[in-house]
Amino acid sequence: MVISGIFPALVTPFRSDESVLLEGVRENIRRYNNTALAGYVVLGSTGESVMLRQDEADSVLAAVREAASPDKLLIAGTGAESTAETIARTKRAAALAYPLALVKTPYYYKPFYRAETYIQHYRAVADASPIPILLYSVPVFTGVTLESPEVLALASHPNIVGIKDSSGSVQRIGEIVAGAARQFCVLTGGAAVVYPSLAVGARGAILALAAAIPEKCAELFALFERGDHARAQELQLALVAASKRIVSECGIPGVKYAMDLRGYQGGVSRRPLLPLSEEKKHSIATLLSEIHPAAARV
């Protein structure tokens, strides 16, 4: 399994009544199929996975699987608070023909969790999983960071094949790359640090921003791979500004609004997430017209 390139963290489109718009899921995937994206991450943080019932989550997994091109690698978010539920979700994803699972850290009882807690949790999931798993460290949402020693302890497990590190720490990414076996795949979750992460050995990125501007995110990876570092650095700086304004400042509603402007199916977010102010909408629209030559819609 080759895990390399740019993967969008897919949104879950909702109608105005907050019901899941499965045709919107399929439409987005059909459009993404025509880009240089390496594959798709379903039911991650950007997909509002914590807002979905299990039947809704399963229906989204099935819709993406149905619409995706065979050459796109599919990754299912399956992390839950308990080890048992994480295993159950991972087995469901495998039954839906997903070849890889992304497993976030449990966090609700984090005052009582220690490094050994996470090591034992992930080893138990990996032992029981019929498919390989990626660790997922996303401290902005969980308050939990998988530190380098924990990741390296887990990297030796034959069914743990990599990590998505969304901490934004290039140093941590470098430490993991340096300490793990060559086949262990490190992906960054930060659009603002894609270039430096690739420079220290990351294989690619899983990005919320790639759901809205997949072409630019994939272009950055391609420029780095070709060794065109001057243009790659220039594009990286543009993505720093885009990531800050769309993702960091506006969150999932910002990503969805940017998608709507570009003709994708973003839709509303589920409450308690609130819609964007007109000021923020204008800010995103202005940025898109500057960063993307096709202006708002393509």
ROTI-684164 format. One line per 3 residues: number of its first residue (from 1); their letters; for each residue x, y, z of C-alpha. Coordinates in Angstrom, 2 decimals, decimal comma, padded with zeros to 5 digits. Last residue first. Example, Ala and Ser with C-alpha at 12.3 -4.5 7.8 and 13.67 -1.06 7.14 Angstrom:
BEGIN
2> sa> 013,67 -001,06 007,14 ~ 012,30 -004,50 007,80 .
This chain:
BEGIN
298> vra> -015,02 026,62 -011,48 ~ -016,62 029,13 -009,17 ~ -015,00 031,80 -007,01 .
295> aap> -012,05 033,05 -009,04 ~ -010,72 030,57 -011,60 ~ -007,22 031,93 -010,96 .
292> hie> -007,36 030,66 -007,36 ~ -005,47 032,50 -004,65 ~ -006,88 035,99 -005,13 .
289> sll> -010,52 035,19 -005,90 ~ -010,44 032,64 -003,11 ~ -009,17 035,24 -000,64 .
286> tai> -011,94 037,69 -001,48 ~ -014,63 035,04 -001,11 ~ -013,20 033,98 002,24 .
283> shk> -013,19 037,53 003,60 ~ -016,70 038,20 002,28 ~ -018,01 035,11 004,05 .
280> kee> -016,24 036,18 007,22 ~ -017,90 039,59 007,16 ~ -021,28 038,07 006,35 .
277> slp> -021,02 036,04 009,53 ~ -020,52 032,31 009,18 ~ -023,10 029,76 010,26 .
274> llp> -022,94 028,32 013,78 ~ -021,67 024,94 014,92 ~ -024,06 023,80 017,68 .
271> rrs> -025,48 022,77 015,32 ~ -024,73 020,80 012,22 ~ -022,90 022,53 009,41 .
268> vgg> -024,62 023,92 006,34 ~ -023,87 023,00 002,75 ~ -020,58 022,04 001,20 .
265> qyg> -021,47 020,64 -002,21 ~ -018,82 021,91 -004,60 ~ -019,31 024,87 -006,94 .
262> rld> -016,28 026,87 -005,90 ~ -018,27 029,24 -003,69 ~ -019,95 026,26 -002,02 .
259> may> -016,56 024,75 -001,25 ~ -015,38 027,98 000,39 ~ -018,58 027,95 002,45 .
256> kvg> -017,96 024,37 003,53 ~ -014,39 025,08 004,58 ~ -015,49 028,13 006,54 .
253> pig> -018,34 026,23 008,24 ~ -015,72 023,61 009,22 ~ -013,51 026,11 011,00 .
250> ces> -013,70 029,86 010,38 ~ -010,44 031,26 011,77 ~ -008,21 028,20 011,50 .
247> vir> -009,75 026,71 008,36 ~ -010,63 029,49 005,92 ~ -008,49 032,45 007,02 .
244> ksa> -005,51 030,61 008,45 ~ -005,47 027,88 005,81 ~ -005,68 030,41 003,00 .
241> avl> -002,85 032,54 004,40 ~ -000,56 029,54 004,89 ~ -001,65 028,23 001,48 .
238> alq> -000,23 031,34 -000,20 ~ 003,05 030,82 001,64 ~ 003,14 027,21 000,46 .
235> leq> 002,61 028,35 -003,12 ~ 005,74 030,51 -003,00 ~ 007,73 027,75 -001,32 .
232> ara> 006,69 025,27 -003,99 ~ 007,56 027,74 -006,74 ~ 011,11 028,12 -005,40 .
229> hdg> 011,39 024,42 -004,59 ~ 010,77 023,02 -008,05 ~ 012,23 019,64 -007,09 .
226> ref> 009,66 017,70 -009,09 ~ 008,28 016,07 -005,92 ~ 008,04 019,47 -004,26 .
223> laf> 006,14 020,94 -007,19 ~ 003,78 017,94 -007,23 ~ 003,01 018,31 -003,52 .
220> lea> 002,26 022,00 -003,92 ~ 000,10 021,27 -006,97 ~ -002,02 018,84 -004,95 .
217> cke> -002,84 021,57 -002,45 ~ -003,54 024,08 -005,20 ~ -005,84 021,74 -007,14 .
214> pia> -007,71 020,54 -004,06 ~ -008,95 024,03 -003,16 ~ -012,04 023,45 -001,00 .
211> aal> -011,62 019,87 000,25 ~ -007,85 020,35 000,14 ~ -008,16 022,94 002,92 .
208> ali> -009,27 020,22 005,33 ~ -005,93 018,56 004,71 ~ -004,43 015,09 004,92 .
205> agr> -000,80 015,49 003,92 ~ 002,10 013,86 002,13 ~ 005,00 011,45 002,60 .
202> agv> 006,69 013,33 005,44 ~ 010,49 013,23 005,24 ~ 011,93 016,42 006,69 .
199> als> 011,35 018,45 003,51 ~ 007,83 017,08 003,15 ~ 007,01 018,56 006,55 .
196> pyv> 008,60 021,87 005,57 ~ 006,37 022,03 002,46 ~ 003,14 020,90 004,12 .
193> vaa> 003,43 023,22 007,12 ~ 000,55 025,69 006,69 ~ -001,79 023,01 005,36 .
190> ggt> -001,48 021,17 008,67 ~ -002,54 017,53 008,92 ~ 000,90 016,16 008,21 .
187> lvc> 001,43 012,63 006,97 ~ 004,07 010,19 008,23 ~ 004,24 006,75 006,66 .
184> fqr> 006,21 003,94 008,34 ~ 008,00 002,08 005,50 ~ 011,38 003,60 006,37 .
181> aag> 011,29 002,32 009,93 ~ 010,69 004,91 012,60 ~ 013,17 007,15 014,42 .
178> avi> 014,11 009,73 011,80 ~ 010,61 010,04 010,39 ~ 009,18 010,33 013,90 .
175> egi> 011,66 012,99 014,96 ~ 011,13 014,93 011,75 ~ 007,38 014,96 012,23 .
172> rqv> 007,85 016,11 015,81 ~ 010,12 018,96 014,66 ~ 007,63 019,97 011,98 .
169> sgs> 005,07 020,58 014,71 ~ 001,71 021,53 013,20 ~ -000,06 019,31 015,72 .
166> sdk> -002,09 017,56 013,02 ~ 000,04 014,42 012,85 ~ -001,50 011,78 010,61 .
163> igv> 000,37 008,62 011,44 ~ 001,67 005,49 009,77 ~ 001,45 001,77 009,09 .
160> inp> 000,15 000,29 012,32 ~ -000,62 -003,35 011,41 ~ 002,96 -004,61 011,75 .
157> hsa> 003,44 -002,93 015,14 ~ 006,91 -001,33 015,16 ~ 005,45 002,15 014,74 .
154> lal> 003,69 001,90 018,10 ~ 006,77 002,56 020,23 ~ 007,83 005,23 017,75 .
151> vep> 004,49 006,96 018,12 ~ 004,69 006,91 021,91 ~ 008,27 008,24 021,91 .
148> sel> 007,32 010,99 019,39 ~ 004,43 012,42 021,36 ~ 000,81 011,66 020,57 .
145> tvg> -000,80 014,92 021,51 ~ -004,14 015,05 023,34 ~ -006,29 018,16 023,76 .
142> tfv> -008,82 016,42 021,55 ~ -009,78 019,10 019,03 ~ -006,58 021,15 018,60 .
139> pvs> -004,59 018,12 019,72 ~ -005,23 016,12 016,53 ~ -003,03 012,99 016,65 .
136> yll> -004,30 010,26 014,36 ~ -002,58 006,87 014,17 ~ -003,02 005,17 010,81 .
133> ipi> -004,43 001,66 010,70 ~ -003,99 -001,43 008,56 ~ -007,08 -003,56 007,85 .
130> psa> -008,61 -006,61 009,58 ~ -008,31 -004,77 012,90 ~ -008,09 -006,80 016,11 .
127> dav> -004,35 -006,53 016,76 ~ -004,29 -002,93 015,51 ~ -007,08 -001,94 017,89 .
124> ary> -005,37 -003,63 020,85 ~ -002,03 -002,06 019,94 ~ -003,67 001,34 019,67 .
121> hqi> -005,26 001,16 023,10 ~ -002,16 -000,30 024,79 ~ 000,05 002,50 023,48 .
118> yte> -002,57 005,13 024,25 ~ -002,90 004,13 027,88 ~ 000,87 003,62 028,18 .
115> ary> 001,39 007,30 027,39 ~ -000,93 008,24 030,23 ~ -004,67 008,76 030,47 .
112> fpk> -006,39 009,78 033,70 ~ -006,66 013,51 032,97 ~ -007,54 012,47 029,36 .
109> yyy> -010,92 010,99 030,27 ~ -012,67 012,40 027,20 ~ -009,63 012,06 024,92 .
106> ptk> -009,49 008,86 022,89 ~ -006,87 009,36 020,18 ~ -007,92 009,36 016,54 .
103> vla> -007,86 006,23 014,40 ~ -007,57 006,56 010,61 ~ -008,45 003,26 008,92 .
100> lpy> -007,15 001,76 005,67 ~ -008,39 -000,60 002,95 ~ -012,05 000,44 003,01 .
97> ala> -014,14 -002,33 001,47 ~ -017,39 -001,64 003,36 ~ -016,60 -004,64 005,58 .
94> aar> -013,29 -002,95 006,42 ~ -015,15 000,16 007,54 ~ -017,40 -001,98 009,73 .
91> ktr> -014,33 -003,69 011,25 ~ -012,85 -000,29 012,08 ~ -016,08 000,81 013,71 .
88> ait> -016,17 -002,31 015,91 ~ -012,51 -001,93 016,88 ~ -013,05 001,72 017,84 .
85> eat> -016,12 000,70 019,80 ~ -014,12 -001,84 021,81 ~ -011,23 000,54 022,47 .
82> sea> -013,59 003,14 023,85 ~ -013,72 006,82 022,95 ~ -014,04 006,31 019,23 .
79> gtg> -011,71 006,37 016,21 ~ -012,94 005,00 012,88 ~ -012,03 007,61 010,26 .
76> ail> -012,04 005,76 006,96 ~ -009,24 006,07 004,40 ~ -009,83 005,46 000,69 .
73> lkd> -006,94 005,42 -001,77 ~ -007,95 006,77 -005,19 ~ -007,04 004,66 -008,25 .
70> psa> -010,37 002,83 -008,28 ~ -012,24 006,12 -008,76 ~ -014,53 007,01 -005,90 .
67> aer> -018,32 007,20 -006,32 ~ -019,48 003,98 -004,64 ~ -016,86 004,05 -001,87 .
64> vaa> -017,79 007,65 -001,10 ~ -021,48 006,75 -000,86 ~ -020,80 003,67 001,29 .
61> lvs> -018,72 005,61 003,81 ~ -021,42 008,29 003,94 ~ -024,12 005,66 004,56 .
58> dae> -022,07 004,09 007,35 ~ -021,69 007,44 009,08 ~ -025,42 008,10 008,80 .
55> dqr> -026,24 004,70 010,30 ~ -023,79 005,38 013,13 ~ -025,35 008,73 013,97 .
52> lmv> -023,26 011,70 012,93 ~ -022,15 014,79 014,85 ~ -018,81 013,31 016,00 .
49> seg> -018,00 012,64 012,35 ~ -018,28 016,31 011,45 ~ -016,47 015,43 008,20 .
46> tsg> -013,73 017,95 009,02 ~ -012,73 015,83 012,02 ~ -012,44 012,68 009,94 .
43> lvv> -015,37 010,69 008,64 ~ -013,92 010,03 005,17 ~ -010,34 010,64 004,08 .
40> yga> -010,03 010,60 000,30 ~ -007,42 009,62 -002,25 ~ -004,21 010,72 -003,93 .
37> lat> -005,62 014,04 -005,14 ~ -004,46 014,88 -008,68 ~ -007,93 016,07 -009,70 .
34> nny> -010,62 014,48 -011,89 ~ -011,78 012,11 -009,14 ~ -012,37 015,19 -006,98 .
31> rri> -015,33 016,08 -009,20 ~ -016,95 012,65 -008,86 ~ -016,19 012,73 -005,14 .
28> ner> -018,01 016,02 -004,68 ~ -021,06 014,74 -006,58 ~ -021,15 011,53 -004,52 .
25> vge> -021,16 013,40 -001,21 ~ -023,77 015,83 -002,52 ~ -025,89 012,86 -003,54 .
22> llv> -025,63 011,71 000,06 ~ -027,03 014,93 001,48 ~ -027,14 014,18 005,21 .
19> sed> -030,00 015,89 007,07 ~ -029,23 019,24 008,65 ~ -032,60 020,82 007,71 .
16> srf> -030,77 023,11 005,28 ~ -029,25 020,03 003,64 ~ -025,99 018,62 004,94 .
13> ptv> -022,72 017,87 003,14 ~ -020,24 015,75 005,11 ~ -016,83 017,30 004,61 .
10> lap> -013,88 015,33 003,30 ~ -010,40 015,60 004,78 ~ -008,70 015,95 001,43 .
7> fig> -005,75 013,66 000,71 ~ -002,50 014,93 -000,78 ~ 000,35 012,63 -001,74 .
4> siv> 001,66 009,34 -000,43 ~ 000,34 006,20 001,19 ~ 001,44 003,35 -001,07 .
1> m> 000,00 000,00 000,00 .
